[in-house]
Amino acid sequence: MSADSAASRPRHRRIHLFQTLGALLGGVTRVTVPVLEDADRAVLVAELDEVSRVIGLQDPVAYAGLSWPLMDHLVALCPNRILVTTARDALALLSPQLEVTADTDWLDWPSLAVDFPILRDAVAEGDAIAAELAVERLWGMAATLP
């Protein structure tokens, strides 16, 4: 095995971890956004605005401090209890392995600056499909392995 392929294993694992969470959280988003109460929708939109503001600062610690709780909040609002349990279990299992949110080399600020406002607008408008696709992009569903 070459040194390059051994070095790429951790990157592949990160991508797979993010894609797993993206698939689950995309599903949570798809079933949650259309049934949000107005008050819950307003709170999520405000949280998304705050995350977008922090993205502009390119502060990985502040970003992690807002984005993880945002995803937890989204899961808490999901009406599908099986999906909630599955997503929470996956987040508990996988998130400790994703210390990369403090790794500025891993964060794609320009993409985050595009996709979080798309997610925000989709949540505000109740567009479940656009919100799901934005979450999947945010979690690297489109990432390719070298």
TAKA-V781717 format. One record per run of one state. SS is the DSSP state (A for helix, B for strand, O for the rest). FROM is the first residue (numbers start at 1). LEN is the number of residues. If there is no record, write none. Layout:
[[SS	FROM	LEN] [SS	FROM	LEN]]
This chain:
[[O	1	2] [A	3	31] [O	34	4] [A	38	20] [O	58	2] [A	60	18] [O	78	3] [A	81	17] [O	98	1] [A	99	4] [O	103	6] [A	109	17] [O	126	2] [A	128	11] [O	139	8]]
